[in-house]
Amino acid sequence: MLIVISPAKRLDWSARDVATTRPDFEDDALRLAKSARNLTLGELKSLMDLSDDLAKLNRDRFRAFADDPAEADTRPAAFAFAGDTYQGLEAPSLDPDELSWADDRLRILSGLYGVLRPRDAIQAYRLEMGSKLKTRRGKSLYDYWGDEIAKALNAQAEAVGTDILVNCASQEYFGAVPSKALKLRVVTPVFMEDKPGGPKVVSFYAKRARGAMARFVVQHRLTDPESLLDFDAGGYAYREDLSEPDKPVFVRAAE
């Protein structure tokens, strides 16, 4: 199975003693960074609904985005992202064999880089997939990426001998994978909290659980979607009565 997750807005730029790989869509990242670099501060602020401080930070990041960055200016992707999903994934605690397995089967969907392996070297950035950044290919990043991300996932699935994709990404990011171009069976786990009025999805916890599911697949080297049903990290348990084909639901007691 392949697993896809979303990136994060927040970064952890701590130094990491991890060998990195080169992103497959690095040239596209450079082109998009140059497009973003041409935006005014106000345009950048509006593009991603940023505060003044965050707009300035990301303007400076795009200005500094290099064609051939020094090693000190990059970090491995799964270690650099620091949002809720990555608290569940806990990439720094994966052992070398687990990271090696993840390099072939875990992919991070990215507005700037398209598709990333866990150890792909990235420069600091923020560019959300839903951003309406105008390029020669259209008026949004969905227009820019077109079928390219789906094709990359198809190719990697073929390389590892699977036809199954476990979607642990958000709707915003998986929206960049057109179903007409994707040749894989998609399994999308759903994580809910057991509330007094019935189970509900709580975004904060669901994001963390998606990362934990990705970690579960990596650590157990899972290849069969039925084995996903054994997921029990954080107190979650499979609920057959709430599940649908290829949409297994996991519920836990609300915190």
CORQUI-V265825 format. One record per backbone hydrogen bond with DSSP energy under -0.5 kcal/mol. CO is the residue of the C=O (numbers start at 1). NH is the residue of the N-H. E is the energy in kcal/mol with one decimal. If there is no record, write none. Layout:
BEGIN
CO_NH_E, CO_NH_E
END
This chain:
BEGIN
2_166_-3.5, 3_107_-3.0, 4_168_-2.3, 5_109_-2.5, 10_82_-2.7, 11_13_-0.6, 16_18_-1.5, 21_121_-3.1, 23_26_-1.1, 25_29_-2.1, 26_30_-2.0, 27_31_-1.9, 28_32_-2.7, 29_33_-2.5, 30_34_-2.1, 31_35_-1.8, 32_36_-2.5, 33_37_-2.1, 34_38_-1.0, 35_38_-0.6, 36_39_-1.4, 40_44_-2.5, 41_45_-2.3, 42_46_-2.2, 43_47_-2.4, 44_48_-1.4, 45_50_-2.4, 51_55_-2.5, 52_56_-2.2, 53_57_-2.3, 54_58_-2.4, 55_59_-2.1, 56_60_-2.3, 57_61_-1.9, 58_62_-2.2, 59_63_-2.2, 60_64_-1.8, 61_65_-0.8, 66_69_-0.5, 70_73_-2.0, 71_74_-1.5, 75_122_-2.7, 76_79_-1.4, 76_80_-1.7, 77_81_-2.1, 80_12_-3.5, 83_86_-0.5, 83_87_-1.1, 84_87_-0.7, 84_88_-1.3, 85_89_-2.0, 86_90_-2.1, 90_93_-1.6, 91_94_-2.0, 95_99_-2.5, 96_100_-2.2, 97_101_-2.1, 98_102_-2.5, 99_103_-2.1, 100_104_-0.8, 101_104_-0.8, 101_105_-0.9, 102_106_-3.1, 105_3_-2.9, 105_107_-0.5, 107_5_-2.0, 107_109_-0.5, 108_116_-2.3, 109_7_-0.7, 110_114_-1.5, 113_115_-2.1, 114_110_-2.4, 116_108_-2.8, 117_120_-1.5, 118_78_-2.6, 119_21_-2.4, 120_77_-2.3, 120_122_-0.5, 122_75_-1.8, 128_131_-2.2, 131_133_-1.4, 131_141_-1.7, 132_134_-0.6, 135_138_-1.3, 138_135_-2.7, 140_144_-1.9, 141_145_-2.7, 142_146_-2.0, 145_148_-2.6, 146_178_-0.5, 147_151_-2.5, 148_152_-2.1, 149_153_-2.2, 150_154_-2.6, 151_155_-2.4, 152_156_-2.2, 153_157_-2.5, 154_158_-2.2, 155_159_-1.9, 156_160_-1.7, 157_161_-0.7, 157_162_-2.6, 158_161_-0.6, 163_185_-3.0, 164_2_-2.3, 165_167_-0.7, 165_187_-2.9, 166_4_-2.3, 166_168_-1.0, 168_6_-0.6, 170_174_-2.9, 171_175_-1.5, 173_176_-1.8, 174_177_-1.8, 176_178_-0.6, 178_181_-1.2, 178_182_-1.4, 185_165_-3.1, 185_187_-0.5, 186_188_-0.5, 187_167_-2.7, 187_189_-0.6, 190_250_-2.9, 192_252_-1.3, 193_195_-1.1, 193_200_-2.6, 194_254_-1.1, 195_198_-2.2, 198_195_-0.7, 200_193_-3.6, 200_202_-0.5, 201_203_-0.6, 202_206_-2.8, 203_207_-2.6, 204_208_-1.5, 205_209_-2.4, 206_210_-2.1, 207_211_-1.7, 208_212_-2.1, 209_213_-2.5, 210_214_-2.1, 211_215_-2.2, 212_216_-2.4, 213_217_-2.4, 214_218_-2.2, 215_219_-3.2, 216_220_-1.8, 217_221_-0.6, 217_222_-1.9, 218_221_-0.9, 224_227_-1.7, 225_228_-1.4, 226_229_-1.3, 227_230_-1.3, 228_231_-2.1, 232_235_-1.6, 233_236_-1.5, 237_251_-2.6, 238_240_-0.6, 239_242_-0.9, 239_243_-0.8, 240_243_-0.6, 244_247_-2.6, 246_188_-2.7, 247_244_-1.5, 248_190_-2.7, 249_239_-3.0, 250_192_-3.0, 251_237_-1.6, 252_194_-3.0
END
